[in-house]
Amino acid sequence: MPQDLASYLDFIRTRNSEDLIRVEREVNPAFEITATVAKLEQVAGKRPVMTFENVAGSDFPVLTNLHASRSRLAMAINADPKEMLHRYLDAMENPIAPKEVETGPCKDVIMTGDQVDLFKLPQIEHHKGDAGAYITAGITFAKDPDSEVWNCAYNRLMITSKNTAAIHLTLGKHLWEYHQIAASRGESLPVVIAIGVHPAIALGCLAIGSIDEDERGIIGALLEEPLEMVKCETSDLYAPAQAELILETEILPHEMVMEGPFGEFTGYSLGARDREVIKVNAITHRKGAYYQDISVGHLDHMLLSTIPMEANLYRAVRAMVPSVRQIRVPNPFTCFVSIEQRLAGQAKNALLAVFGSDLYMKRVVVVDQDVDVFNDRQVNWAIATRCQPDRDITIISNARGSDLDPSTAGNDGFTSKWGLDATAKPTLAEFTPRHSFPDGVWDAVDMDEILNS
C-alpha cells in the first residue's frame, strides 16, 4: 500500500469528505489547536482529521487528530475495526523486514548546520501549564549499540533551543536502555525522529515486545510491504523515506536539562524533572510538508496507543491462559481481560501475565467470557456480583510502573498494583444463572415491526 501520509489523506477525503476539516484562517499554536480538537470531541462529538493551513509563526501547516477514530486506524491497515487485534498480532508474528531506497520525499528539502532551526516548526503549546512548545508526533528510530536490532517509539520532545530539545525517555524502556549502553561508553546515541507518517507506521512503532524485536518488521507487515528507509545526511542511520519531516539527532551521553510540566495522557500536567538532551544535526522534509501534532490526552493519542497494547497483552495472556477471549485497555494503567476459565487459578495467571508484560499496567480486571469487556457497565456488574474483596483482590507492592502516574509523585513510577478476579466461582457453569429467555423468544421479537408501528 502507499506509505505516505498524503495518499492516506486522499483516501479519507474520497471515502468521507466530512472526515477531514481544513481550517484556513490564522490560528495561534499556543493552545488554540488542541482546544479546537478537544471541543469538537467533547461538545460536538466529532473527531475529524484537521489541518490548520495558516499557523502563526511558521510556514508549516499543521495536521492533527489523525488517529482519533478506530475505523480510520482500521482502514490504514486493511482491517475490520473488530479484527484489529488479530491483524496486529499477525503482523507481530509475521514481520516484513525494511528495505533501503536511494531517496524519498523526506529528502526534498535538506537543512544542516546553521540552517537547523526548531523554532521554525509550529511552536505548539497544548495545555495550560505546559513548560513550552512540544513535539508530540515524533517517532524515534534508533539502533541497539550492540546489535542490528532497531527500536521505534513515540517520545515527547520539549524544544529548548534552535538545535536542542529535552527528550522524555521512559525509565526501563528500550530506547532508555540503548541510551544507557551508549552513555556508559561516553558516546551519543544517534536517533532519527520522523514526524508525519502513514498511520500503519504509527501503529507499528508502538508494538510492545522483547527488546530484540525490531518494530520496523511489524510496520512492514502492517503496510503489507517493506518499510522504505533512506540513509541519513549526518549519521549512518536510515529514516522512513515517505515521512513528511525528519529530524536527524543524537542523544547526548551525560547532559540533562529540566523538562516539563506537560499535560499527559493521564489527564494531568506532570511536574518538571531532569531529562536527557538531544542535539539536532539536520532537518529534512517533503516540499509542502505537513507538521503532524498529536493532541496528547485526547482520543488522537489514546486510541493510537491502546491498539498495540491490547495486541501485546492478548499475546502475553494467551501464553498463560490459551482460552483468553478479549482484551481491552479502557483507561490509563488499566486492562480488562475476559477468559473462558477451564481451571481454577487461571484468572490470577491472566492478571499476572498482564502485569509482567506491560510496565504501565496498574489495575487489571479479569472476567468470564460472558462479560463484554468493551461494556463498562458489564465489567462493573461482574466486579459487584462475582468478586469478594478479601478473596479476589491481589495487591503487588514495590513494583516499577509509569513515571507519568501522578499518584507516585516523588517515587518516579515506583508503585503498587492491584488485580481483581471477577470471574464466577468455582466456575461459570456452576455459578448462579444469569437472566435469560426461553429459546426462540428473543429472536422472535421483530424490532422493525415494533419501532415502525
N, C-alpha and C positions, 0 to 999 in steps of 0.2 A: 504494500500500500504506500501512497505518498508519505514521506517522512517529515514534510514541512508543515508549519503551522498555518500558512496561508491556504493550502489545499483543504485543510480541515475546516477552516472558517468558511470557505466557499461551499463546502458540503453542508454545513449548518444553515447557511443562507438559502441554499436551494431547497433544503428539506423544510425549513420553517423560518421565514424571514423575520418573524416576530421574536425569534430566539436570539437575535443579535441586534443590539441597540447602539447606535452611533451618536455620540454627543459632540457637536461641532463648536459650541461656544467655548470660550476660555474657562478653564477650571483651575482652582488652586490645589496644588499637590499636597498641601498641608490639610489633611483631614477630609476635604470635600469628596475625594474619590471614594474612600472607604465608607463615608457616611451615606453617599448615594447608593452604593451597593447594599449596605445594611438596611436602609429604609425601604428600598424596593422589596427586599426579602421579608422584612418583619412587618411592614404595614400593608404592602400591596400583594404579598405572597408570590412575587415574581423573582426569577433567578436567571435573567438573560446574560449571555456574554455581552460585555460592554467595552466599547472603545471610546477613549477620550482623545479627540484629534488635536486639541489645542491646549496643551498643558503649560501653564505659566513657568517660565524659566528654563524650558528645554525644547529642543527641536524634535524630540522623540514623542510620538503618540503613545498612549498607554492602553494596554489590553488587560482586562481583569474579569474575574468571575467565570472563567472558562470551565472550571471543574464543579460548578455548583449544582449540577444535575446528574443524577445517576444514569439516566438514559443517554445523556451526551457522552459520558465516560464509557458506557457500554458500546455505543456506536464506534468509538475510537478504537476499540479492539475487536470489532465484529462479533459482539456477544449480545445475547439477550440479557436485560438487566437482572433477571433472576438467576442467570447462569454465570455471572461474572466471577464468582468464587472459583468455580470449576475451570473456567477459561484461564484464570490466573494460575491455578495450580498446575494446569497442563504446561503453561509457559515455564514455570519453575522447574518442572520435571523434564522438559524438552527444550533446553536453551539453544539459541542460534548465535554463534559467535559473530562479533562485528567484523567489518571489512574496512580496509584503508582505501581512501579515494584521493585523487590528486588535488581536488579543490571542491568548493561548495559555496553556496550563497553567503555563509558566515564570513567569507573572505572578501566580499565586495569592497569593504572599507577596512583598512588596517591602520591602526594608530599605535605607535610605540614611543618610548622615551618621554620627552616633554609634551607630546600630544595626548598622553593619557590624562584624562580628567573626569573623575567620577562625578564631579559637580555638574557636568553637562547632562547627566542622566536625570530623569524626573526625580526630584527630591521629595519622595512620598513619605509623609508622616501619617500614621494610621489611626492612632488613638491619643486622646489627651493624656499627657504624662510621659509619652514616649521620649527617649533621650535625644532623638534626632531622626534623620531620614534613614530608612531601612530598605535594603534589597531583600525581598521575601520570596521571589520565584527563582532564585539562583540554585541550580543543580550542580553539586560538586562532583567532578570526575578525578579520581586520584589512584595511583598505582601503589600497591604494597611495596615498601622499600626492599623487601627481601624476596619477592616473587613476581610473577607476571599477572597476578590476580588484581583486578581493579575493584574499587568501591564507588558507588554512586549514591548520593543522598541530597536532601534539602538541608541547608544550613543558613540561618538568618545572618545578615551582614549589616552592621551599622557603619555608615560612611563616616570616616574620621578625617580624611584629607583628600587631596586630588588623586592620590595613588595608594591610599591605605584604607583598610576597614577592619573593624573588630569582627571576628567570626565566632559564632556560638558552636562549640564542639560539645556534644552531649557526652558526659563522662562515661567511659566504658564502651562506647560505641566504636565502630570500625575506623572511621576517619580519625577519631581521637587516638586510637591505638597506632595507626600509621604515623601520626604526628609524634607520638611518644618515642617510637623507634627512631625516626629521623632526628628528633631533638636530642636524644641520648648520644648521638654522634656529632652534635653541633651543627647539623645540617638543616636547611629549609626543606619543606615538603612541597614539591610542585603540585599545583591543583588547577584544573580547568573548571570554570564556572559558566554554565550555559543558562541563558535567560531567554525564554520564549521558544517553547518546543511543542511538538505534537503531544497530545495527552497520553498516547501509548508510551512515550518516553518518560513522561512524568510518573505514570503508574509503575512502570518497570523499575525505575530508580529507587522506589520506596519498598522494594522487596525486603523482607526481614528473614535472614537465614544465617548460616555459618559464615565466618569471616573469610573462608575460602571459596564462597560462592561469588561469581562475577555477575553483577546485575546487568551488565551490557548484553549478556546472553539472554536474559529474561526479557529485556527490552526488545531484542531481535525477534524472539518468539511471539511477543505481543504484536509487533509490526508485521509478522509473517515473512520477514526477510532480514538479512543482516543490517544492523545499525551502521550507517556510513560515518566514518571517522576521518578527519583530516588533520595533518600534522600542524602543531602549533608553531608560531613565529619565534617564541622565546624560550621554549623548552622542548624536551623530547616527548612530551605527552601528545595525545590526539584529542580532538574536540568533535562533537556532533556537527557534521558538515552542514546540516539543514537548519541549525539553530538560528534564531533571529540575531542574537548577540552573544559574544564570548568574552569573558574576562580571563586572561592568562595570568595566573597568580602564583605566589608561593607563601606558605605559612611559615613565618619566621620562627627560629628554633626556641628562643627564650624570651622574646619580647611580649609583654602583656599591656593591656590598656583597659580602662574602665568602660564597660558596655552595659546598656540598659539605664532605666527600666524600659520594658517593652510589653505591650498588650498581647499576650499569647493565647494559644488555643484553649487554655483553661478558663478563659473569660476574665482573667486578672492581669493587671500590669505588674510584672515582677521586678524586683529591685535590681540595682546595679551590682556587678561584680567584675573582677578582672577576667578578661578573655584573651585568647590568642589574637595575633595581628597577622593580617595578610597584606602583602605588597602586590600591587597590580602592575604588571610589566607590559601588558598590551591589551587593547580593546579592539576587537574586530566585529563587524556586523554586516548584515544584509542592507543593501540600499533600501531606504524607506522602511527600516525595521520598526516593528512594534516593541516597546519595552513592556514586558509582562510583569504584572504585580499579582500577588495572591493576598486576598483580604483575610489575614490570619484571624482565627477565632470565629469565622463565619463559614457558611456552607462551602464556599470555594476551597477552603482549606480542609474542613472536616471530612467531607465526602472523599476527597482525593486520598487522604491518608488512611481512612478506615478500610478501604477495599483490599489493599495489600496486607494490612494487619489481619483481617479476617481470614485470608487465604493461608497465611503463615500459621495462625492459631489453629485452623482446621487441620493442617498438616501435622502439627505437633500433637494435638489431641488424638488424631487418628492413629498415631503411632502407639499410644497407650490404650485407647478405647476405640477399637475398629468400628463400633456401632454409633459413632458420632453422627448426628443428623444436620445440625445447623450451628453456625457461629455468627454472633453479631457484636460489634463494638458500638454501643449506642451513645456513649459519653466518654469524656476523658478518663483514662485509667480504669475503664470498666469493660467487662466482657460477659456476655450471656452465651451459654452453651446448652444445646439440647442433645441428649443421648438416649438410645434405647438400652437401658441398663439390664444387662443379662446376668451380671454377677454383683453380689454385694461389694461395695467399695469402689466401683468404677466411677461413681460421681466424684469421689475425692481424688482419684487418679487423674480425672479430667481437669479439675481445678489446679492441681499441682503441675500438670503439663503446661497449662496456660502461664502460670507464674514463672515456670522455668524457661519459657520460650520468648517472653517479651518483658524487657526491663521495666517498661512503663506500667504494666498491669498491677493494679492495687486492689480491685474488687472483682471477684468472679462469682457468678451465679450459675449453677448447673440445674437444669430442669429435665423432665421426661420429654419424649418425642411428641406427646400430645399437646405440648405447650409451644405456641408460636413465639420465638424469641424476637421477632420483629413487631410484636404487640406488647407494649409496656404493661398494659393492664393485665394480660395473661401471666406475664412473668411475676408481677406483684401478687397476683392471686395465688400462684404456686408457692411463693415465699410465705404467704399468710396461712395457707392451708396444708402445706406438706413439709414445713420446716419447724423444728423445735430448736430454739437458740442454743440451749445447753448441750444439745446433741449434734447439731448440724452446722455450727459455725466453726471454721478453722481460722485461727489467727497466727500469722507468721511475723515474728519480731525481728528487728535488726537486719533488714534486707535493703538492697540497693534498689532505688526507684528513680523517678524522674526529678531532675533538679529544677524543673519548671512547676512542680507541685507546691503551691503556696503554703500548704499546711506543714511542710517540712522546713519552714523558714529557719535558717541558721544551721540546718543539718545537710544542706546541699544534696537533697534527694535521698538521704538515709531515712528509711521509713518502715512502717509495719504494713502488712497486707492481710486481707480477710476474704475468705471464700464461704459461700453459702450452698449447702447441699439441699436444694429444694425439690428433690425427687421423692416420689412416693415410697414409703417403707412398708414392708420389706421389698415389694415390687409393685409396679403399676397394676399388674393383673390382680394382685391380692388386696389392693387398696380400696377404700370406699369408692363405689362407682360415681362417675360424673352424671349430670343431667343428660338425658338422651331422648330420642323419639322412636317410636316403633318403626320398623323397616317400611320404607315407601312413603311415609307421611311427609318428610322434608322435601323429597323430590317431587311430590305431587302438588306442592304449593306453587301455583302459577303466578309469578311476580308481575308479569306484564298484564295479566287479567286484573289483578288487584289494583295496580297503580293506574291503569287506564280506564277503570270502570267509572 
